[in-house]
Amino acid sequence: MSDKITHKLRLLSGFEMAIPTLSLLKADGSLYDGAKAPKLDKETALRIYDTMQFIRVLDERMVAAQRQGRLSFYMTCTGEEAAVIGSAAAFEAKDMIMGQYREHGALRYRGFSTEQFMNQMLSNSKDLGKGRQMPIHYGCNALNYMTISSPLATQIPQAAGYAYAQKLDGQQACTLVYFGEGAASEGDFHAGMNMAAVLKCPTVFFCRNNGYAISTPADEQYAGDGIAARGVGYGMKTIRVDGNDVLAVYAGCVEARKIAVENNEPVLVEAMSYRLGAHSTSDDPAGYRSRDEEDKWRAVDPVLRMKNWLIAKKWWTEAQEKTGLENYRKEVLECLKATEKVAPPGLNDLITDVYDTPDANLNNQLAALREHIAKYPEKYPKTAAQVIEGMEH
């Protein structure tokens, strides 16, 4: 508790303490006067940018695939690539990542293949999740990327708990958890933040403040100074960065990880960015924001900003840019076509992994499902009849 005492009434406003935003890189790829770039070697920088290119192409192609009826649902990372990929690059492979749903760039940075992305989105027999999840709800045990769940903000208290276990186990690792400013309005956000602060959990809370919680603008979500002020309120170290500036994001997260791992304490990072795409393929942003607003943010596109920086350092060329995009467009399209031919998971996969051995209740439910599909085969995909006949997929 503070030992400061006053004998006069003083009212504090929500903006009593101004929280600055770290910004290093201009839109043209040059550094601001007085700014110092973080230590980022050429190999890591090009890996970050390569991931940005891939994600931009994947988003473009998968939105088109959804419109063609080849995919049921999709959510893009467009406009937030620097925030997601720049942050992931600052952490180590042994650190756990818990995402919300727009962080596939972090998963790609760790090595998730194009085929693995397609298998998950099409829910086929090669999907690591065995077809049990909606598209873009990725998970990969080998890459320390916790499976995404649809309910908003559930990953936040889970991240505090997972990091607490890392601490108790003596691991020199932390947990990175992503969420949007909209999710920060959920009770789970406050529970997770308080738990991590009190128990000194090595959790890095990363808020992608992209301006909208679906169609609700930030100024209708909260009255305080963004999300960063809440970190201070919970007694944890807090950093606010320009989310469209990959150097600022990387620098902030390198420091955040160092604090979390070396001091065993949580850190909140707020990245100020903008969702250039729709919330999802079920959303039309034209109904709640203007084209002029979007164009303003396109002018500070995080991918273009990093490209300009790389070219200025002579680490990248326009010819490499063109070739890289063309190769990824071809790769994603060819992989989509090939993956569409992969069979769906077998019906028995519905009850595996629940227990070591499926119990009588699960077996009875599976038997009832088989009877139902056999009775109403026209209501199910053609492959269902094959499964009933005992064909293996």
C-alpha positions in Angstrom: 0.0 0.0 0.0 1.2 3.5 -0.7 2.3 5.5 2.4 1.4 8.8 0.8 -1.2 10.7 2.8 -3.0 13.9 1.9 -5.2 16.2 4.1 -6.9 17.7 1.1 -9.5 16.2 -1.2 -8.1 15.3 -4.6 -10.0 13.8 -7.5 -8.1 11.8 -10.1 -9.3 11.6 -13.7 -9.0 8.6 -15.9 -6.2 10.3 -17.9 -4.2 11.5 -14.9 -1.2 9.4 -16.1 -0.5 9.7 -19.8 0.8 6.4 -21.3 3.0 7.0 -24.3 3.0 4.9 -27.5 6.4 3.6 -28.7 6.8 4.3 -32.4 10.1 3.9 -34.2 9.4 3.4 -37.9 7.8 5.9 -40.3 5.5 4.7 -43.1 8.2 5.3 -45.6 10.6 2.9 -43.9 12.8 5.4 -42.2 13.3 5.8 -38.4 11.9 8.8 -36.5 14.4 11.4 -35.3 16.0 10.1 -32.2 14.6 6.6 -32.6 16.8 3.6 -32.3 16.0 0.3 -34.0 16.1 -2.9 -31.8 18.7 -5.5 -32.5 17.0 -7.4 -35.3 19.3 -9.5 -37.5 18.7 -9.9 -41.2 17.6 -13.6 -41.0 15.0 -12.8 -38.4 13.8 -9.7 -40.2 13.3 -11.6 -43.4 11.6 -14.4 -41.6 9.1 -11.9 -40.2 8.5 -10.3 -43.6 8.2 -13.7 -45.3 5.5 -14.6 -42.8 3.8 -11.3 -43.4 3.7 -12.0 -47.2 2.3 -15.5 -46.7 -0.4 -14.3 -44.3 -1.5 -11.5 -46.6 -1.8 -14.0 -49.5 -3.5 -16.6 -47.3 -6.1 -14.1 -46.2 -6.7 -12.9 -49.7 -7.1 -16.5 -51.1 -9.2 -17.9 -48.2 -11.7 -15.0 -48.3 -12.1 -15.7 -52.0 -12.5 -19.5 -51.2 -15.2 -18.7 -48.7 -17.1 -16.6 -51.2 -16.9 -19.5 -53.7 -18.5 -21.8 -51.2 -15.3 -23.9 -50.7 -14.8 -22.8 -47.1 -17.5 -22.1 -44.5 -15.9 -19.3 -42.5 -12.7 -17.2 -42.3 -11.1 -14.4 -40.3 -8.2 -12.3 -41.6 -5.2 -10.8 -39.9 -5.0 -8.0 -42.6 -3.7 -4.8 -41.1 -2.4 -6.4 -37.9 0.5 -8.4 -39.3 3.1 -6.4 -37.5 1.4 -6.7 -34.2 1.0 -10.5 -34.4 4.1 -11.6 -36.2 6.4 -8.9 -34.7 5.4 -10.0 -31.3 5.7 -13.8 -31.9 9.3 -13.2 -33.2 10.3 -11.8 -29.8 9.5 -15.0 -28.0 11.1 -18.4 -27.9 9.8 -21.7 -29.3 9.4 -23.1 -25.7 7.0 -20.2 -24.8 3.3 -21.1 -25.0 1.1 -19.0 -27.2 -2.6 -18.7 -26.6 -4.5 -16.9 -29.3 -7.9 -15.4 -29.7 -8.6 -16.1 -33.4 -6.7 -13.6 -35.6 -3.1 -14.8 -34.8 -2.4 -17.3 -37.5 0.7 -15.2 -38.3 2.2 -16.3 -35.0 1.6 -19.9 -35.8 3.0 -19.6 -39.3 6.1 -17.9 -37.9 6.7 -21.0 -35.7 6.5 -23.3 -38.7 2.9 -24.3 -39.4 2.8 -25.5 -43.0 0.5 -24.4 -45.8 -0.9 -27.9 -45.9 -1.6 -27.9 -42.1 -3.5 -24.6 -42.5 -5.7 -26.1 -45.3 -6.3 -29.4 -43.4 -7.6 -27.5 -40.4 -9.8 -25.1 -42.4 -11.3 -28.0 -44.4 -11.6 -30.3 -41.4 -10.3 -33.4 -43.1 -8.7 -36.6 -41.8 -5.3 -34.9 -41.7 -6.5 -32.1 -39.5 -4.6 -32.1 -36.2 -8.0 -31.3 -34.5 -9.7 -34.2 -36.3 -12.3 -32.0 -37.8 -13.8 -30.9 -34.5 -13.3 -27.2 -34.8 -14.5 -24.3 -36.9 -12.1 -23.0 -39.6 -9.2 -20.9 -38.2 -9.4 -22.5 -34.8 -5.9 -23.8 -35.0 -3.9 -25.7 -32.4 -0.5 -27.4 -32.6 1.1 -29.1 -29.6 4.5 -29.5 -31.4 4.7 -25.7 -31.8 3.4 -24.8 -28.3 0.3 -23.1 -29.8 -2.8 -23.8 -27.7 -5.9 -24.7 -29.6 -8.3 -21.7 -30.2 -11.7 -21.8 -28.6 -14.6 -19.7 -29.8 -15.9 -18.2 -26.5 -14.3 -14.8 -26.1 -11.5 -14.2 -23.6 -11.5 -17.7 -22.1 -7.8 -18.0 -23.0 -6.8 -15.1 -20.7 -7.3 -16.7 -17.3 -6.0 -20.0 -18.8 -2.8 -18.1 -19.8 -2.3 -16.9 -16.2 -2.7 -20.5 -15.0 -0.4 -22.0 -17.6 2.3 -19.4 -16.8 1.9 -20.1 -13.1 2.6 -23.8 -13.8 5.6 -22.8 -15.8 6.9 -20.8 -12.8 6.3 -23.7 -10.4 8.0 -26.1 -12.7 11.1 -23.9 -12.8 10.9 -23.4 -16.6 12.7 -20.4 -18.1 9.7 -19.7 -20.2 6.5 -17.7 -20.3 3.0 -17.6 -21.9 2.0 -15.1 -24.5 -1.7 -14.5 -24.7 -3.4 -12.5 -27.5 -6.8 -10.8 -27.3 -8.6 -7.8 -28.7 -9.7 -4.7 -26.9 -13.3 -6.0 -27.1 -12.3 -9.1 -25.2 -10.9 -6.9 -22.5 -14.4 -6.0 -21.6 -15.1 -9.6 -20.6 -14.9 -10.7 -17.0 -12.3 -13.3 -17.9 -9.8 -10.5 -18.8 -10.0 -9.0 -15.3 -9.8 -12.4 -13.6 -6.8 -13.4 -15.6 -5.0 -10.1 -15.1 -5.6 -10.0 -11.4 -4.5 -13.7 -10.9 -1.3 -13.1 -12.8 -0.5 -9.9 -10.9 -1.1 -11.4 -7.5 0.6 -14.8 -8.1 3.4 -13.2 -10.1 2.8 -15.3 -13.2 5.2 -15.0 -16.2 2.4 -14.0 -18.6 2.6 -11.5 -21.4 -0.8 -10.2 -22.1 -0.9 -8.8 -25.6 -3.9 -6.7 -26.6 -4.5 -6.0 -30.2 -6.4 -2.8 -30.0 -7.7 -2.6 -33.6 -10.4 -0.1 -33.0 -13.4 -2.3 -33.2 -15.1 -5.1 -31.3 -16.9 -6.4 -34.4 -18.9 -3.3 -35.2 -18.5 -1.5 -31.9 -15.9 1.3 -32.1 -13.4 1.7 -29.2 -14.9 5.0 -28.0 -18.2 3.1 -27.3 -16.3 0.3 -25.4 -14.5 2.2 -22.7 -14.0 5.7 -21.3 -10.4 5.3 -20.0 -7.0 5.6 -21.6 -7.2 2.4 -23.7 -6.4 -1.0 -22.3 -2.8 -0.1 -21.1 -4.1 1.9 -18.1 -5.7 -1.3 -16.8 -2.3 -3.0 -16.5 -1.1 -0.2 -14.3 -4.3 -0.5 -12.3 -3.5 -4.2 -11.7 0.0 -3.4 -10.6 1.9 -4.8 -13.6 4.4 -3.3 -15.9 2.8 -2.0 -19.1 4.0 -1.1 -22.6 2.0 0.6 -25.4 3.4 0.3 -28.9 2.4 1.3 -32.4 0.9 -1.9 -33.6 1.6 -1.1 -37.3 5.3 -0.6 -36.6 7.0 -4.0 -36.5 10.2 -2.6 -34.9 8.3 -1.0 -32.0 6.3 -4.2 -31.5 9.4 -6.4 -31.5 11.3 -4.1 -29.2 8.4 -3.9 -26.7 7.9 -7.6 -26.7 11.6 -8.5 -26.3 11.5 -6.3 -23.1 8.2 -7.8 -22.0 9.5 -11.4 -22.3 12.7 -10.5 -20.4 10.6 -9.1 -17.6 8.3 -12.0 -17.5 11.0 -14.7 -17.6 13.7 -13.1 -15.4 11.4 -11.5 -12.8 8.5 -14.0 -12.9 5.9 -11.4 -13.3 3.2 -10.4 -15.8 3.4 -7.7 -18.4 0.7 -6.0 -20.5 1.4 -4.9 -24.0 -1.1 -2.8 -25.9 -0.6 -2.6 -29.7 -2.5 0.2 -31.3 -3.5 -1.0 -34.8 -6.5 -1.3 -37.1 -8.4 -4.2 -38.7 -8.3 -3.4 -42.4 -10.5 -6.4 -43.3 -14.0 -7.3 -42.1 -14.4 -8.9 -38.7 -15.0 -12.2 -40.4 -16.5 -13.4 -43.7 -19.9 -13.0 -42.0 -19.4 -9.2 -41.5 -19.7 -6.2 -43.8 -17.7 -3.2 -42.3 -19.3 -0.8 -44.7 -22.2 -0.7 -42.4 -20.3 0.9 -39.5 -17.2 2.6 -40.8 -16.3 4.8 -43.8 -14.0 4.1 -46.7 -12.1 7.3 -45.8 -11.3 5.9 -42.4 -10.0 2.7 -43.9 -7.9 4.6 -46.5 -6.3 6.6 -43.6 -5.0 3.3 -42.1 -4.1 1.8 -45.4 -1.6 4.6 -45.8 0.3 3.2 -42.7 0.0 -0.4 -43.8 2.3 -2.5 -41.6 3.5 -4.8 -44.4 4.4 -1.9 -46.7 6.1 -0.1 -43.9 8.4 -3.1 -43.2 9.0 -3.6 -46.9 10.2 0.0 -47.2 12.5 -0.5 -44.2 14.0 -3.7 -45.6 14.6 -2.1 -49.0 16.3 0.9 -47.4 18.6 -1.6 -45.6 19.2 -3.4 -48.9 17.9 -6.6 -47.5 15.0 -6.8 -49.9 14.2 -5.8 -53.5 11.1 -5.2 -55.6 12.0 -8.2 -57.7 12.0 -10.4 -54.6 8.7 -8.9 -53.5 7.0 -9.8 -56.8 8.5 -13.3 -56.9 7.5 -14.0 -53.3 3.9 -13.0 -53.7 3.6 -15.0 -57.0 5.0 -18.1 -55.4 2.8 -17.9 -52.4 -0.3 -17.3 -54.4 0.5 -20.4 -56.5 1.3 -22.5 -53.4 -1.8 -21.6 -51.5 -4.1 -22.2 -54.5 -2.5 -25.6 -55.4 -2.6 -26.7 -51.7 -6.2 -25.8 -51.4 -7.1 -27.8 -54.5 -5.1 -30.8 -53.3 -6.6 -30.6 -49.7 -10.1 -30.5 -51.0 -9.6 -34.1 -52.2 -8.6 -35.4 -48.8 -11.3 -37.5 -47.1 -13.1 -36.3 -43.9 -12.3 -37.9 -40.5 -13.9 -41.2 -39.7 -17.0 -41.1 -37.6 -15.2 -43.0 -34.8 -12.9 -40.0 -34.3 -15.7 -38.1 -32.7 -15.2 -40.0 -29.4 -11.5 -40.7 -29.4 -9.3 -38.6 -27.1 -12.1 -37.9 -24.7 -11.0 -40.7 -22.4 -8.2 -43.2 -22.7 -10.8 -45.7 -23.7 -14.3 -44.6 -24.8 -16.8 -45.5 -22.1 -20.3 -47.0 -22.6 -22.0 -43.7 -22.7 -19.9 -42.4 -25.6 -20.2 -45.7 -27.5 -24.0 -45.6 -27.1 -24.1 -42.0 -28.4 -22.0 -43.0 -31.4 -24.3 -45.9 -32.1 -27.3 -43.6 -31.9 -25.6 -41.2 -34.3 -25.0 -44.0 -36.8 -28.6 -45.1 -36.7 -29.7 -41.5 -37.3 -27.4 -41.0 -40.3 -28.6 -44.3 -41.7 -32.2 -43.2 -41.3 -31.8 -39.7 -42.8 -28.8 -40.1 -45.2 -30.1 -37.3 -47.5 -29.6 -34.8 -44.6 -25.9 -35.5 -44.4 -22.8 -35.2 -46.7 -22.4 -38.1 -49.2 -19.4 -39.3 -47.2 -21.6 -40.1 -44.2 -23.1 -43.1 -46.0 -19.6 -44.4 -46.7 -18.7 -44.2 -43.1 -21.9 -46.1 -42.1 -20.9 -48.8 -44.5 -17.7 -49.2 -42.6 -15.3 -47.5 -45.0 -12.2 -46.2 -43.3 -10.9 -42.6 -43.9 
